[in-house]
Amino acid sequence: MKTTLKKSFLLLLTSGVLLSSCVKEEVKAYLNPGGPLQFNTSISNPTIVLLQANASSNLGGTPGTFFWNAADFGYKAAVTYTIQFCRAGSNFAAAASAEMTIGSQLSRTITVRDFNAKMLDIIPFGVPSAIHARLKADVGSGVAPIYSNIITNIVVTAYLDIVNYTFPQALYIAGNYQGWNPGTAPKIVDKSAGAGGGSNYEGYINFTDGPTHPFKMVKGDNWGAGDFGAGTGPNTLASPAGDLTLGAQTAGVFLIRANTQNMTWSNYKINTWGIIGDATPGGWGASTPMTFNPADGSWAITANLTAGELKFRANNDWAENFGDNHNPPGVVRDNKPDYNGTNIPIALAGNYTIVLNIGIAGNYSYTIRKN
């Protein structure tokens, strides 16, 4: 009996060793990939200027914009491919990179719209920026992904995607200053407005007429859509109602705000926008004024800046000011100003051209370019 048990134990031990050896060999097969993953592009001109007019076109105008060979993990597996983009020099750090998941295909043609959206995650619009691209192949299950070669010779200029808001997200400011034509009127916008109206419509309107600047807030591009006018109390709205006015204020740019849920509105005369901060000529003590462009509603300045920070503010006062909440350390700013936002960093001293684009409500932006 003892002899039989001993033989059985030895047989079991031997089988376990053999099984263990087989498992180890199988794991090694999973972790030893084959040939390199080659990532290529058919874009002939690596300097890419993206235009909103071409949003639905293919990037580079050529099918098969990016293509690659099948990844070899040393065994048959379902592979998911992801194209990764990053700003040059960032080495694909999470804060400076963007991803486009492809699936199992071995090529992808990308539209200008989709590519631009990814670029805006990592670079400012309107500025030629060097980017890198690579491919990641992944099978999951704890197996390390395979990365391709890096394409490094791409320079991209992205565009700001202008959104054409309509009611209920927008109200058309039709008035004497522009011929009482809702179809050509500028707008005030509340991106979050629902069917019942919005609580935070706002926009900058250049009233060039006088003396009281009468206008109405129209719900569409024609008078048949309905409108808001002056209520019975100060700064109140009613519908239907008579004209809203700015009183005896002189012609110029006004920040117009409206709340069609509470039926209130307000106006604030903008005499100037300026830059302020320890990076600017006036430091934090005084704004350096910018120049208004009535053609597009923008404000601009060319000035010598030092390394530091800046903000935009109106009328040399803090009542209305812009920063940028998308600029913590290591994260590229999105170049979209935020009311009372965080300071905007200036890394290098030099001569800069700065433009604050606030002429189209709901599509505010700014650019800071070193000359």
C-alpha positions in Angstrom: 0.0 0.0 0.0 2.8 2.4 0.9 4.7 1.6 -2.3 1.5 2.3 -4.4 0.9 5.6 -2.6 4.6 6.7 -3.1 4.4 5.9 -6.9 1.1 7.8 -7.2 2.7 10.8 -5.4 5.7 10.8 -7.7 3.6 10.5 -10.8 1.5 13.5 -9.6 4.6 15.6 -8.8 6.1 14.8 -12.2 2.9 15.8 -14.0 2.7 19.1 -12.1 6.3 19.9 -13.1 5.5 19.2 -16.8 2.3 21.2 -16.6 4.1 24.1 -15.0 6.7 24.0 -17.8 4.0 24.1 -20.4 2.3 27.1 -18.8 5.6 29.0 -18.6 6.3 28.4 -22.3 2.8 29.5 -23.3 3.2 32.8 -21.3 6.5 33.4 -23.1 4.8 33.1 -26.4 2.3 35.7 -25.4 4.9 38.2 -24.4 7.3 37.9 -27.3 6.0 39.9 -30.3 7.2 39.4 -33.8 8.3 42.1 -36.3 8.1 45.8 -35.8 4.8 47.8 -36.2 5.2 50.2 -39.1 3.0 53.3 -39.2 2.8 55.3 -42.4 0.9 58.2 -43.9 -0.1 59.0 -47.5 -0.2 62.8 -46.8 2.3 64.2 -49.3 2.6 67.7 -47.8 3.4 67.5 -44.1 2.5 71.2 -43.6 -1.3 71.0 -43.0 -3.5 74.0 -42.9 -7.0 73.0 -41.7 -9.9 75.1 -43.0 -13.5 74.9 -41.7 -14.7 75.2 -45.3 -13.2 71.8 -45.9 -14.5 70.2 -42.7 -16.2 67.2 -44.4 -13.3 66.5 -46.8 -10.6 63.9 -46.2 -7.4 65.0 -44.5 -4.8 65.6 -47.3 -7.5 64.8 -49.9 -6.2 61.2 -50.2 -7.9 58.0 -49.1 -5.9 55.8 -46.8 -4.4 58.8 -44.9 -2.8 56.6 -42.3 -2.0 52.9 -42.7 0.0 50.2 -41.0 0.9 46.5 -41.0 -0.8 44.0 -38.6 0.8 43.9 -35.2 2.4 40.5 -34.3 2.1 39.6 -30.6 3.4 36.1 -31.3 0.0 34.5 -31.2 -3.5 35.0 -32.7 -5.4 37.8 -30.9 -8.0 40.5 -31.4 -5.9 43.7 -31.7 -7.3 47.2 -31.2 -5.4 50.0 -32.9 -5.2 53.6 -31.7 -3.6 56.6 -33.4 -1.9 58.9 -30.9 -1.0 62.5 -31.5 1.1 64.8 -29.4 2.8 68.2 -29.4 6.4 67.9 -30.5 8.7 67.5 -27.5 6.0 66.2 -25.1 6.8 62.5 -25.7 3.1 61.6 -25.7 2.5 62.8 -22.1 -1.2 62.5 -21.3 -1.6 66.2 -20.8 -0.3 67.0 -24.3 -1.7 64.2 -26.4 -4.9 63.1 -28.1 -6.0 59.6 -29.2 -8.2 58.3 -32.0 -9.4 54.7 -31.5 -9.6 52.8 -34.8 -10.5 49.2 -33.9 -9.1 46.3 -35.9 -8.7 48.0 -39.3 -5.3 48.5 -40.8 -5.9 52.0 -42.2 -8.0 55.1 -41.4 -9.0 58.1 -43.6 -9.7 61.0 -41.3 -11.9 64.0 -42.1 -10.6 67.5 -41.6 -13.4 68.1 -39.0 -12.3 65.0 -36.9 -8.6 65.8 -37.2 -9.1 69.4 -36.3 -11.1 68.4 -33.2 -8.2 66.2 -32.0 -5.6 69.0 -32.8 -7.6 71.5 -30.7 -7.0 69.2 -27.7 -3.3 69.6 -27.9 -2.4 72.8 -29.9 -3.8 76.4 -30.1 -5.8 77.2 -33.3 -4.4 79.6 -35.9 -0.8 78.8 -34.9 1.4 76.4 -37.0 2.4 73.7 -34.5 4.7 70.7 -34.9 3.1 67.4 -33.9 4.1 63.8 -33.7 2.0 60.7 -34.4 2.3 57.0 -33.7 0.2 53.9 -33.5 -0.6 51.8 -30.4 -1.6 48.1 -30.8 -3.3 46.6 -27.8 -4.8 43.2 -27.0 -5.6 43.9 -23.3 -5.4 41.1 -20.7 -2.5 42.7 -19.0 -0.2 42.3 -22.1 1.9 45.4 -22.8 0.9 47.2 -25.9 3.1 47.5 -29.0 4.0 51.0 -30.3 5.0 51.9 -33.8 7.6 54.2 -35.2 6.9 58.0 -34.7 6.0 60.3 -37.6 7.7 63.6 -36.7 7.5 65.8 -39.7 3.9 67.1 -39.4 3.1 70.8 -38.9 -0.5 71.6 -38.4 -2.5 74.9 -38.3 -5.9 74.1 -36.7 -9.0 76.4 -37.0 -11.5 77.6 -34.4 -14.8 75.8 -35.2 -17.4 78.6 -35.5 -20.8 77.4 -34.2 -23.9 79.0 -35.7 -26.2 79.2 -32.7 -30.0 79.6 -33.3 -32.9 80.0 -31.0 -33.3 78.9 -28.2 -29.5 79.1 -27.7 -29.4 82.5 -29.5 -31.4 85.7 -29.6 -31.0 88.0 -32.6 -30.4 91.7 -31.6 -32.3 93.6 -34.3 -32.5 97.3 -34.1 -32.2 100.7 -35.6 -28.4 100.4 -35.7 -28.6 97.7 -38.4 -31.9 98.4 -40.2 -34.3 96.3 -38.0 -33.4 93.2 -40.0 -33.3 90.0 -37.8 -31.7 88.0 -40.6 -28.5 90.1 -40.5 -28.5 90.9 -36.8 -25.7 89.8 -34.4 -26.7 87.5 -31.6 -26.4 87.0 -27.9 -25.9 83.4 -26.9 -26.6 81.0 -24.0 -25.2 77.6 -25.0 -27.1 75.9 -22.2 -30.5 77.3 -23.1 -33.4 74.9 -23.4 -36.8 75.0 -25.0 -38.0 77.3 -22.2 -35.3 79.9 -22.8 -32.0 80.7 -21.2 -30.7 82.4 -18.1 -27.4 83.6 -19.4 -27.6 85.1 -22.9 -24.7 87.4 -23.6 -22.8 89.0 -26.4 -21.0 92.2 -27.5 -23.0 94.4 -29.8 -21.6 97.5 -31.6 -24.5 100.1 -31.6 -23.5 102.7 -34.2 -26.7 104.7 -34.1 -28.3 107.2 -31.7 -29.6 108.7 -29.7 -31.3 106.0 -27.6 -30.3 102.9 -29.7 -33.7 101.1 -29.9 -33.7 97.4 -30.5 -35.5 94.1 -29.7 -34.3 90.5 -29.0 -35.8 88.3 -31.7 -36.3 84.5 -31.3 -35.2 83.8 -34.9 -34.0 85.4 -38.1 -37.5 86.9 -38.9 -40.1 88.9 -37.0 -42.6 86.1 -37.3 -40.5 84.1 -34.7 -41.5 86.4 -31.9 -39.4 88.8 -29.8 -38.7 90.2 -26.4 -39.0 94.0 -25.7 -39.2 96.3 -22.8 -41.2 95.2 -19.7 -43.0 97.5 -17.3 -40.1 97.7 -14.7 -36.5 98.8 -15.1 -34.4 96.2 -17.0 -37.3 93.8 -17.4 -38.4 92.0 -20.6 -41.9 91.3 -21.9 -43.2 89.6 -25.0 -44.7 91.2 -27.0 -43.6 94.6 -25.9 -42.1 97.9 -27.1 -38.5 98.6 -28.0 -35.6 98.2 -25.6 -33.2 101.2 -25.4 -29.8 102.1 -24.0 -31.0 105.5 -22.9 -28.8 108.5 -23.6 -25.5 106.6 -23.8 -23.2 107.4 -26.7 -22.7 104.9 -29.6 -20.3 102.1 -29.1 -19.8 98.5 -28.0 -22.2 97.2 -25.3 -22.2 93.9 -23.4 -25.8 92.8 -23.6 -27.1 90.1 -21.2 -30.6 88.6 -20.9 -32.4 86.1 -18.8 -35.6 85.0 -20.5 -36.6 82.8 -17.6 -36.6 85.7 -15.1 -37.4 88.1 -17.9 -34.6 90.5 -17.1 -31.7 92.1 -19.1 -28.7 94.5 -18.7 -26.2 96.5 -20.6 -22.6 97.5 -19.9 -20.7 100.0 -22.1 -17.3 98.8 -23.2 -14.9 101.7 -23.7 -11.9 99.5 -24.1 -10.4 96.1 -23.5 -6.9 95.8 -22.3 -4.2 93.4 -21.1 -3.0 93.4 -17.5 -0.6 91.3 -15.5 3.1 91.1 -14.5 3.9 90.1 -18.1 2.4 93.3 -19.5 3.9 96.9 -19.7 1.6 98.2 -16.9 2.0 95.2 -14.6 -0.9 94.4 -12.3 -1.5 98.1 -11.6 -3.0 99.3 -14.9 -4.4 97.8 -18.1 -2.6 98.4 -21.4 -5.4 99.3 -23.9 -6.2 97.3 -27.0 -7.6 98.6 -30.3 -11.1 97.8 -31.5 -11.7 96.5 -35.0 -15.4 97.2 -35.9 -15.2 94.9 -38.9 -15.1 91.7 -36.8 -15.6 92.9 -33.2 -12.1 92.0 -32.1 -9.6 93.8 -29.9 -5.9 93.7 -30.6 -2.5 95.0 -29.4 1.2 94.5 -30.3 3.3 94.9 -27.2 6.5 93.8 -25.5 5.8 91.2 -22.8 8.0 89.7 -20.1 7.8 86.1 -18.8 4.8 86.0 -16.4 1.0 86.1 -16.6 -1.7 88.2 -18.0 -5.5 88.6 -18.2 -7.9 90.6 -20.3 -10.1 93.2 -18.6 -12.6 95.8 -19.8 -12.6 99.5 -18.9 -9.5 99.3 -16.7 -11.7 97.6 -14.1 -12.3 94.0 -12.8 -16.1 94.0 -13.3 -15.6 92.2 -16.7 -12.4 90.2 -17.2 -11.2 87.1 -19.1 -8.7 84.5 -18.1 -8.4 80.9 -19.4 -9.4 78.0 -17.1 -7.6 75.4 -19.3 -4.0 76.3 -18.5 -2.9 74.5 -15.3 0.8 73.5 -15.4 1.5 70.9 -18.1 -1.8 71.4 -19.9 -2.1 73.3 -23.2 -4.6 76.2 -22.9 -7.6 76.0 -25.2 -7.4 79.7 -26.3 -11.0 80.3 -25.3 -11.4 83.1 -22.7 -13.4 82.4 -19.5 -15.0 85.1 -17.5 -13.0 85.5 -14.2 -10.7 82.7 -15.5 -7.2 81.8 -14.3 -4.2 83.9 -15.4 -2.7 83.2 -18.8 1.0 82.3 -18.7 3.6 83.9 -21.0 6.7 81.7 -21.0 9.2 83.8 -22.9 9.8 87.6 -23.1 9.4 89.2 -26.5 7.2 91.2 -28.8 3.7 89.7 -29.2 0.6 90.3 -31.2 -2.5 89.6 -29.0 -6.0 89.4 -30.4 -9.2 89.0 -28.3 -12.0 87.7 -30.7 -15.4 88.4 -29.0 -17.3 89.7 -32.0 -19.3 86.4 -32.5 -21.2 85.4 -29.4 -20.7 81.8 -28.3 -17.4 81.6 -30.2 -15.0 83.7 -28.2 -11.3 83.1 -28.6 -7.9 84.8 -28.3 -4.5 84.4 -29.8 -1.1 85.3 -28.4 1.6 85.1 -31.0 5.3 85.9 -30.6 6.6 88.1 -33.4 
